[in-house]
Amino acid sequence: MKQMREWKSYKQLHKALRRRGYKGEFRKISMTRWRNSTNTLANMALPNSWFDEIGLINLGTYKTGTLSFYYER
């Protein structure tokens, strides 16, 4: 959502999609609505590899087991 807010317009989203090699017509979406961050267009423009490139940690790879230990008692 943060990246979408920085783009400010659907036109920037369409540019990002074209840079990634997607062709065709894309529909307009609001860049300020949180629910649109799950939109297919946003997922194509910002794949998981993009998050790896900027150095964000993938929390899905960590297994803590804290809650299972807590509930076993």
Rosetta blueprint (number, residue, H / E / L):
1 M L
2 K H
3 Q H
4 M H
5 R H
6 E H
7 W H
8 K L
9 S L
10 Y H
11 K H
12 Q H
13 L H
14 H H
15 K H
16 A H
17 L H
18 R H
19 R H
20 R L
21 G L
22 Y L
23 K L
24 G L
25 E L
26 F L
27 R L
28 K L
29 I L
30 S L
31 M L
32 T L
33 R L
34 W H
35 R H
36 N H
37 S H
38 T H
39 N L
40 T H
41 L H
42 A H
43 N H
44 M H
45 A H
46 L L
47 P L
48 N H
49 S H
50 W H
51 F H
52 D H
53 E H
54 I L
55 G L
56 L L
57 I L
58 N L
59 L H
60 G H
61 T H
62 Y L
63 K L
64 T L
65 G L
66 T H
67 L H
68 S H
69 F H
70 Y H
71 Y H
72 E L
73 R L
